[in-house]
Amino acid sequence: MWPTRLAEGPLALRPLRRRDGAEWSAVRARNAVWLAPWEATVPGGARSVLTFGGYVRELNRQARSGASRPWVIELYGRIVGQVTVTAITHGSLSSAAIGYWISRDVAGRGLMPLAVAMAVDDCFSSIGLHRIEINIRPENGPSLRVVEKLGLRDEGVRKAYLNIQGAWADHRTFALTTEEVPRGLLERARALPHDLG
């Protein structure tokens, strides 16, 4: 069911709204250099020209159709990042992928493992998925620490998996099935050090 809001104390995942435009854009602008090495691009340099309102409409359209679950991450009501579940597939595969980013000023405080765990548990319990994967550039140390802290299984390297900054880039795939976390991933994430202050 969409829209869905998830919370763990002052940390919340919620749908992006049109009125978030100025705040979301400011966070992205402040973090442009920090995020640039990991940003997906369209081969050949083609770019979408969606307005922010169009971007929000498209995210919500995909979420209502069941294809994705796009959330902004809020800490005490302030946007600090994003977690998006994509490629939701039911049936015999029953799987999805998760991508995420966080503002540099709150990185390293254990917020992202909590946010990812909330999204994973929602996928397993609310929409009945069996497997979640996260694909990360081998050079992306901060993102690798998130999956390592959460104990996702390393399934190896996918060659030329995703277009990043105009070039096909290898990614390491990490995965988790519902059987591996019978009481949920959030229980594991809560036991990790984190600073919500």
QUIJOUR-V351334 format. One record per backbone hydrogen bond with DSSP energy under -1.0 kcal/mol. CO is the residue of the C=O (numbers start at 0). NH is the residue of the N-H. E is the energy in kcal/mol with one decimal. If there is no record, write none. Layout:
CO;NH;E / CO;NH;E
This chain:
5;12;-3.0 / 7;10;-1.8 / 9;75;-2.2 / 10;7;-3.1 / 11;73;-3.1 / 12;5;-2.5 / 13;71;-3.2 / 16;19;-1.9 / 17;20;-1.7 / 19;23;-3.2 / 20;24;-2.4 / 21;25;-2.0 / 22;26;-2.3 / 23;27;-2.5 / 24;28;-2.4 / 25;29;-2.5 / 26;30;-1.3 / 28;31;-1.2 / 30;34;-2.5 / 31;35;-1.9 / 34;37;-2.1 / 35;38;-1.1 / 38;164;-1.4 / 41;44;-1.8 / 50;54;-2.4 / 51;55;-2.5 / 52;56;-2.3 / 53;57;-2.4 / 54;58;-2.5 / 55;59;-2.6 / 56;60;-2.4 / 57;61;-2.4 / 58;62;-2.3 / 59;63;-2.8 / 60;64;-1.7 / 61;66;-2.0 / 62;65;-1.1 / 66;87;-1.9 / 68;84;-2.0 / 70;82;-2.3 / 71;13;-1.9 / 72;79;-3.2 / 72;80;-1.0 / 73;11;-2.6 / 74;77;-1.6 / 77;74;-2.5 / 79;102;-3.3 / 80;72;-2.5 / 81;100;-2.1 / 82;70;-2.9 / 83;98;-2.4 / 84;68;-2.2 / 85;96;-2.5 / 88;94;-1.4 / 93;129;-2.9 / 93;130;-1.8 / 94;88;-2.9 / 95;132;-2.1 / 96;85;-3.1 / 98;83;-2.8 / 100;81;-2.4 / 102;105;-1.7 / 105;108;-1.1 / 108;194;-3.1 / 110;114;-2.5 / 111;115;-3.1 / 112;116;-2.3 / 113;117;-2.3 / 114;118;-2.1 / 115;119;-2.8 / 116;120;-2.6 / 117;121;-2.1 / 118;122;-2.1 / 119;123;-2.4 / 120;124;-3.2 / 121;125;-1.9 / 121;126;-1.3 / 122;128;-2.7 / 129;177;-2.1 / 130;95;-1.2 / 131;175;-1.9 / 132;97;-2.2 / 133;173;-2.6 / 135;171;-3.6 / 136;139;-1.9 / 138;140;-1.7 / 139;143;-2.2 / 140;144;-2.1 / 141;145;-1.1 / 142;146;-1.5 / 143;147;-2.2 / 144;148;-2.7 / 145;149;-1.8 / 146;151;-2.2 / 152;174;-2.3 / 155;172;-2.9 / 157;170;-1.9 / 161;168;-2.7 / 162;40;-2.8 / 163;166;-1.6 / 166;163;-3.1 / 168;160;-1.1 / 168;161;-1.7 / 170;157;-3.6 / 171;135;-2.7 / 172;154;-3.7 / 173;133;-2.8 / 174;152;-2.6 / 175;131;-2.6 / 176;179;-1.4 / 177;180;-1.0 / 180;183;-2.3 / 184;188;-2.2 / 185;189;-2.8 / 188;191;-1.4
